[in-house]
């Protein structure tokens, strides 16, 4: 028995995406309609604004020792002071800049290496595929945490560049494996055969034919690498393997632990940077889940529709 559903709205014809709007317009509309993406964008945007206008938002010099140590929260000091008499809120605001910079730069560099290695291995095939795949497998099987600790300890005091290098070295291989698998499924498609028949070079085919069809996966890999960079940098700085004179959330936790902040009666010295690390990591994770849903319709939540 057929059931006819009658709605009080006329059927709306869905227009095709015009070539003028392109991928950017389609992606923007998909992000706006996704709650996870909106939440992640808002949180990352807040941290970006704080990092840009840190000098305006922070009331004091974050490195100036000019107050009584271990003061509680007050109007003058929203989060109290450190064991050396520095304003915790000012340090938290200025620490946002380096923490966000580490996440974005390390995530971007790891993604670039993953794209170059993974896509090139899949498209070129043959000996190139075997060599690059073996190179990727070596980094996949190496224990990440011990490698990070060894490299960072060997170059201790090298500052932010050493942290970025360590994170990139240990964080690109998983994305390269995913991109290789996706590129293998595209290698023999008709549009690539047509490009080869036109006599296009391999570089043109990879950049202008393959990569645009992998945009959602590349962005998801970047967000995953940025999330990894946030947690890895904070962990290395917390155990003292970064430059302790740098100002970031990880170094704040390092000095709070060294000065016994919890026992000294200054829990916000620990909780504030820890909350910021968790919030930024959650924002990148939400954006990652959102791009997974955008790229894979099977992962999208089922929503009830009115009939």
Steps between C-alpha positions, in 0.01 A plus 500: 500500500656829389495791741491847358656772714361846447691803617391860509811613322558490130792289385816700478742429223856475625725701274830366383808655656621764259856506386535855636435396859739210466632277774540783752134599488380142527733434792392820677132406476572151629693639798227749590238224503711273726479565875833334578673717242340817635604421856857424392525815287373718786753360750795523258388850402496611863852372556614664174360838610664465842838416343483794257394757760697355793666834568161669536326227701779422748504759780867449597834393365491118526869476596508789747557399862315784672234349727473291812537127429202259510228762519144378459259613228394862528408801288865585452598141425217297347681168545742595776879512481776244460758396754728774363236771512401502133141549386353164392234650273759701307715189455197302384411765239852530363548122511209462257712646221777241512267206568278585202802572279650161587177320417443669165859497371582146611164372373548671163855371452403145596207516256722624215742212550212251521350633175831491312595150615156337496363635171830467313538138609150410383510679166857422391480133603774248432832554675395842629201346672710227664767743624260766631271239652795340679607846623149557637484158666827565683358812665171325572663220700743721693361570851399864483531608862854360562619650169358840594663491843839390363512763225371779723739405781797491258415853378383626838474876517465533121172682537191497284677387181613178664148431624356555154762271344435224752123519452526503120742206491272286714164619368493475119501124434142414595360767269725383217358149528142630481576722201673217317195278540270774371728585208519133398122498459523804269801398294309320224193725483384625163584866558862405576516281190372797300766725649773249414359470148530878462868466582488669840802455724488309827545816707200665332283191546588466869453870585201593282317169454560277804542742792175698439310171528665431838437840661284376788746224589798738488324749727405220741861382509617856571255533789611166642865605471421832671327316785803273532729805501305671781522198729857403406641850546327542836625161616860564398504844657338368817779249558759769433621401152419834343653839572376585848540871426234484227151608597233244415241290674741208524773704670238642739416145606872422531566788739178436691606140558853600600368754752238268647209722399230269634664462839581871517135593460502618137291243309413744219867507401449138393132495404500805269765381248372144526149616412629701204694201366190282533277763336730553201545126456123446519446773238736331254336164574151642435615649171657167408175313570309762300721457195463122529123546488524741207723268301317178591117524493473166683637668816245781503241482778148407394259786554126463515304683237144626530243355264 
